[in-house]
Amino acid sequence: MNKSIRASVLSVAVTCCSFAASAGSLISNVPVLTLEGAKVIASASAAKAKAENWNVVIVVADANGRVTYLERMDRTSPSSVDVAMKKAETAALYNRDTKVFADRVIGGESTLMTLPDMLPFQGGLPVVVDGTLVGSVGVSGVQGHQDAAIGQAGIDAFMQALNK
């Protein structure tokens, strides 16, 4: 094999190897909340609501704020479905407790109301595992702090199931 062919073959081999080595940087392994995980959150949240005799809607969403699981308890207002969905969406899209927005709007920061896809009502919580947002929970049907307590009970059970 002459020198120029060998150099070309070597150049192609190096290029292919460097591409293969860098391909791992093109994607990442991000944890995803499964349907089973969403059901753990919803079940524990529902148990808390039932223990307090509160009728609510519980929405568990993925990291993009899209519904993974929804549970509507008997005698819950139909409007609570949309509110719980929006709380879960807000918590996921902004990766924060919706109470942060509620407190700031109550404190006079009305310009926050112009943020897209944001509902400043307490009761939307992000689900974070090892520093990574994997989903959210939104609860609606009682007072905001009660909605939040229900959602937190679900997250706590989920984290316990993960041994976190």
C-alpha positions as a Markdown table, in Angstrom:
| # | Residue | x | y | z |
|---|---|---|---|---|
| 1 | Met | 0.0 | 0.0 | 0.0 |
| 2 | Asn | 1.5 | 3.3 | -1.0 |
| 3 | Lys | 2.0 | 6.2 | 1.5 |
| 4 | Ser | -0.9 | 8.3 | 0.3 |
| 5 | Ile | -3.4 | 5.5 | 0.6 |
| 6 | Arg | -2.1 | 4.6 | 4.0 |
| 7 | Ala | -2.4 | 8.2 | 5.1 |
| 8 | Ser | -6.0 | 8.4 | 3.8 |
| 9 | Val | -7.0 | 5.2 | 5.5 |
| 10 | Leu | -5.4 | 6.4 | 8.8 |
| 11 | Ser | -7.2 | 9.8 | 8.5 |
| 12 | Val | -10.6 | 8.1 | 7.9 |
| 13 | Ala | -10.0 | 5.8 | 10.9 |
| 14 | Val | -9.0 | 8.7 | 13.2 |
| 15 | Thr | -12.0 | 10.7 | 12.1 |
| 16 | Cys | -14.4 | 7.8 | 12.7 |
| 17 | Cys | -12.9 | 7.1 | 16.1 |
| 18 | Ser | -13.1 | 10.7 | 17.2 |
| 19 | Phe | -16.7 | 10.9 | 16.1 |
| 20 | Ala | -17.6 | 7.8 | 18.0 |
| 21 | Ala | -15.8 | 9.0 | 21.0 |
| 22 | Ser | -17.7 | 12.3 | 20.9 |
| 23 | Ala | -21.1 | 10.7 | 20.1 |
| 24 | Gly | -21.6 | 10.1 | 23.9 |
| 25 | Ser | -21.6 | 13.9 | 24.4 |
| 26 | Leu | -24.6 | 14.3 | 22.0 |
| 27 | Ile | -27.1 | 12.6 | 24.3 |
| 28 | Ser | -27.4 | 12.1 | 28.1 |
| 29 | Asn | -29.0 | 9.6 | 30.3 |
| 30 | Val | -31.6 | 11.6 | 32.2 |
| 31 | Pro | -33.9 | 9.8 | 34.7 |
| 32 | Val | -37.5 | 9.8 | 33.7 |
| 33 | Leu | -40.6 | 9.5 | 36.0 |
| 34 | Thr | -42.4 | 6.3 | 35.0 |
| 35 | Leu | -46.1 | 5.6 | 35.2 |
| 36 | Glu | -45.4 | 3.4 | 38.2 |
| 37 | Gly | -43.6 | 6.2 | 39.9 |
| 38 | Ala | -46.4 | 8.6 | 39.1 |
| 39 | Lys | -48.9 | 6.1 | 40.7 |
| 40 | Val | -46.7 | 6.0 | 43.8 |
| 41 | Ile | -46.9 | 9.8 | 44.1 |
| 42 | Ala | -50.7 | 9.8 | 43.4 |
| 43 | Ser | -51.5 | 7.0 | 45.8 |
| 44 | Ala | -49.7 | 8.5 | 48.7 |
| 45 | Ser | -51.1 | 11.9 | 47.9 |
| 46 | Ala | -54.6 | 10.4 | 47.8 |
| 47 | Ala | -54.1 | 8.7 | 51.1 |
| 48 | Lys | -53.1 | 12.0 | 52.7 |
| 49 | Ala | -56.2 | 13.7 | 51.2 |
| 50 | Lys | -58.5 | 10.9 | 52.4 |
| 51 | Ala | -57.0 | 10.9 | 55.9 |
| 52 | Glu | -57.8 | 14.6 | 56.1 |
| 53 | Asn | -61.3 | 14.1 | 54.5 |
| 54 | Trp | -60.3 | 16.4 | 51.6 |
| 55 | Asn | -61.6 | 15.8 | 48.0 |
| 56 | Val | -59.0 | 16.9 | 45.4 |
| 57 | Val | -57.7 | 16.3 | 42.0 |
| 58 | Ile | -54.1 | 15.0 | 41.9 |
| 59 | Val | -52.0 | 15.4 | 38.7 |
| 60 | Val | -48.6 | 13.9 | 38.3 |
| 61 | Ala | -46.7 | 15.2 | 35.3 |
| 62 | Asp | -43.5 | 14.5 | 33.5 |
| 63 | Ala | -40.5 | 16.9 | 33.4 |
| 64 | Asn | -42.1 | 18.8 | 30.6 |
| 65 | Gly | -45.3 | 19.4 | 32.6 |
| 66 | Arg | -47.4 | 16.9 | 30.6 |
| 67 | Val | -49.9 | 14.7 | 32.4 |
| 68 | Thr | -48.7 | 11.2 | 33.3 |
| 69 | Tyr | -51.4 | 10.4 | 35.8 |
| 70 | Leu | -54.5 | 12.1 | 37.0 |
| 71 | Glu | -56.8 | 11.1 | 39.9 |
| 72 | Arg | -60.1 | 13.0 | 40.6 |
| 73 | Met | -61.7 | 12.1 | 43.9 |
| 74 | Asp | -65.5 | 12.0 | 44.2 |
| 75 | Arg | -67.2 | 15.3 | 44.8 |
| 76 | Thr | -64.3 | 17.4 | 43.5 |
| 77 | Ser | -65.1 | 20.5 | 41.5 |
| 78 | Pro | -64.7 | 20.0 | 37.8 |
| 79 | Ser | -62.6 | 23.2 | 37.7 |
| 80 | Ser | -60.0 | 21.6 | 39.9 |
| 81 | Val | -59.0 | 19.3 | 37.1 |
| 82 | Asp | -57.7 | 22.2 | 35.0 |
| 83 | Val | -56.2 | 24.0 | 38.0 |
| 84 | Ala | -54.3 | 20.9 | 39.2 |
| 85 | Met | -53.0 | 20.3 | 35.6 |
| 86 | Lys | -51.8 | 23.9 | 35.4 |
| 87 | Lys | -50.1 | 23.7 | 38.8 |
| 88 | Ala | -48.2 | 20.6 | 37.8 |
| 89 | Glu | -47.3 | 22.2 | 34.5 |
| 90 | Thr | -46.0 | 25.4 | 36.2 |
| 91 | Ala | -43.9 | 23.5 | 38.8 |
| 92 | Ala | -42.3 | 21.4 | 36.0 |
| 93 | Leu | -41.7 | 24.2 | 33.5 |
| 94 | Tyr | -40.2 | 26.5 | 36.0 |
| 95 | Asn | -38.7 | 23.8 | 38.3 |
| 96 | Arg | -40.0 | 25.4 | 41.4 |
| 97 | Asp | -42.8 | 25.2 | 44.0 |
| 98 | Thr | -45.7 | 27.3 | 42.7 |
| 99 | Lys | -45.9 | 28.9 | 46.2 |
| 100 | Val | -42.8 | 30.9 | 45.1 |
| 101 | Phe | -44.9 | 32.6 | 42.4 |
| 102 | Ala | -48.0 | 33.0 | 44.7 |
| 103 | Asp | -45.9 | 34.7 | 47.3 |
| 104 | Arg | -44.3 | 37.0 | 44.8 |
| 105 | Val | -47.6 | 38.0 | 43.2 |
| 106 | Ile | -49.1 | 38.6 | 46.6 |
| 107 | Gly | -46.1 | 40.7 | 47.4 |
| 108 | Gly | -46.8 | 43.0 | 44.5 |
| 109 | Glu | -44.9 | 41.5 | 41.6 |
| 110 | Ser | -47.8 | 41.5 | 39.3 |
| 111 | Thr | -45.6 | 41.4 | 36.2 |
| 112 | Leu | -45.0 | 37.7 | 36.9 |
| 113 | Met | -48.6 | 37.2 | 35.6 |
| 114 | Thr | -47.2 | 37.8 | 32.1 |
| 115 | Leu | -45.0 | 34.7 | 32.3 |
| 116 | Pro | -46.3 | 32.0 | 29.9 |
| 117 | Asp | -47.8 | 28.9 | 31.3 |
| 118 | Met | -47.5 | 30.1 | 34.9 |
| 119 | Leu | -50.2 | 29.7 | 37.6 |
| 120 | Pro | -49.3 | 31.4 | 40.9 |
| 121 | Phe | -51.4 | 29.2 | 43.2 |
| 122 | Gln | -49.8 | 27.1 | 45.9 |
| 123 | Gly | -50.1 | 23.3 | 45.3 |
| 124 | Gly | -47.7 | 22.6 | 42.5 |
| 125 | Leu | -44.4 | 21.0 | 43.4 |
| 126 | Pro | -41.4 | 19.8 | 41.3 |
| 127 | Val | -40.2 | 16.2 | 41.7 |
| 128 | Val | -36.4 | 16.3 | 41.8 |
| 129 | Val | -34.2 | 13.2 | 42.0 |
| 130 | Asp | -30.4 | 13.7 | 42.5 |
| 131 | Gly | -30.7 | 17.3 | 41.3 |
| 132 | Thr | -32.6 | 16.4 | 38.2 |
| 133 | Leu | -36.2 | 17.4 | 37.6 |
| 134 | Val | -38.1 | 14.2 | 36.7 |
| 135 | Gly | -41.7 | 15.5 | 37.0 |
| 136 | Ser | -44.1 | 17.4 | 39.1 |
| 137 | Val | -47.3 | 17.1 | 41.1 |
| 138 | Gly | -50.3 | 19.5 | 41.1 |
| 139 | Val | -53.1 | 19.3 | 43.6 |
| 140 | Ser | -56.3 | 21.3 | 43.6 |
| 141 | Gly | -59.5 | 21.2 | 45.7 |
| 142 | Val | -58.8 | 22.6 | 49.1 |
| 143 | Gln | -56.7 | 25.6 | 50.3 |
| 144 | Gly | -53.3 | 26.1 | 48.7 |
| 145 | His | -51.3 | 25.1 | 51.7 |
| 146 | Gln | -53.4 | 21.9 | 52.0 |
| 147 | Asp | -53.0 | 21.1 | 48.3 |
| 148 | Ala | -49.2 | 21.5 | 48.8 |
| 149 | Ala | -49.2 | 19.2 | 51.9 |
| 150 | Ile | -51.0 | 16.5 | 49.8 |
| 151 | Gly | -48.5 | 16.8 | 47.0 |
| 152 | Gln | -45.6 | 16.7 | 49.4 |
| 153 | Ala | -46.9 | 13.5 | 51.0 |
| 154 | Gly | -46.8 | 11.9 | 47.5 |
| 155 | Ile | -43.3 | 13.2 | 46.8 |
| 156 | Asp | -42.1 | 12.0 | 50.2 |
| 157 | Ala | -43.5 | 8.5 | 49.6 |
| 158 | Phe | -41.8 | 8.4 | 46.1 |
| 159 | Met | -38.5 | 9.4 | 47.5 |
| 160 | Gln | -38.8 | 6.8 | 50.2 |
| 161 | Ala | -39.5 | 4.2 | 47.6 |
| 162 | Leu | -36.3 | 5.3 | 45.8 |
| 163 | Asn | -34.4 | 5.1 | 49.1 |
| 164 | Lys | -33.5 | 8.8 | 48.8 |
